Amino acid sequence: MKELLRSTDPTIMAFASALLEGEDIDCFQMDVNMSILEGGIGIFPRRLMVHEDDYDAALVVMRDNEIPLGR
């Protein structure tokens, strides 16, 4: 798995996940449960991971939809 996107905005993460799933690219959100530790204030970014073989195609999807990668 390779990190594609990092964001504290859950709407961006949901939108990016939906776009990738629409292109048949499997993805996985990491650090979702960090909100338990941070108290829900959104200071820890979530990471969206994709398989290394799908990384280049996923980058194209993110750039075509103007989604900031948060790096």
C-alpha positions in Angstrom: 0.0 0.0 0.0 1.1 3.5 -0.8 -0.1 6.8 0.6 -2.1 8.8 -2.0 -3.8 11.5 0.0 -3.5 13.1 3.4 -6.2 15.4 4.8 -8.0 16.4 8.0 -11.2 17.1 6.0 -13.4 14.0 6.1 -15.5 15.2 3.1 -12.4 15.2 0.8 -11.5 11.7 2.0 -15.1 10.5 1.3 -15.1 12.2 -2.2 -11.7 10.8 -3.1 -12.7 7.3 -2.0 -15.9 7.5 -4.1 -13.9 8.6 -7.1 -11.4 5.9 -6.8 -14.1 3.2 -6.3 -15.8 4.5 -9.4 -12.6 3.8 -11.3 -12.3 0.3 -9.7 -9.3 1.3 -7.7 -9.3 -0.2 -4.2 -8.4 2.2 -1.4 -8.2 2.1 2.4 -8.5 5.0 4.8 -5.9 4.9 7.7 -5.9 6.9 11.0 -9.7 7.1 11.0 -9.9 6.1 14.7 -7.4 8.8 15.7 -10.5 11.0 16.4 -10.9 9.0 19.6 -7.5 10.2 20.8 -7.8 13.8 19.6 -11.4 14.3 20.8 -12.8 15.0 17.4 -11.1 18.3 16.8 -9.5 17.2 13.5 -5.8 17.9 14.1 -4.5 14.5 13.0 -4.8 13.9 9.2 -6.2 10.8 7.7 -4.4 8.9 5.0 -5.8 7.3 1.9 -3.9 4.3 0.8 -3.9 2.5 -2.6 -2.1 -0.5 -3.9 1.3 0.3 -5.5 0.1 -1.0 -8.9 -2.9 1.4 -8.9 -0.9 4.5 -7.6 -0.3 6.2 -10.9 -3.9 5.7 -12.1 -5.1 7.0 -8.7 -2.9 10.1 -9.0 -4.5 10.9 -12.4 -8.0 10.6 -10.9 -7.0 13.0 -8.1 -5.4 15.6 -10.4 -8.3 15.4 -12.9 -10.7 16.3 -10.0 -8.4 18.9 -8.5 -8.1 17.2 -5.1 -5.2 18.4 -3.1 -2.9 15.6 -2.0 -1.9 17.3 1.3 1.8 16.8 1.1 
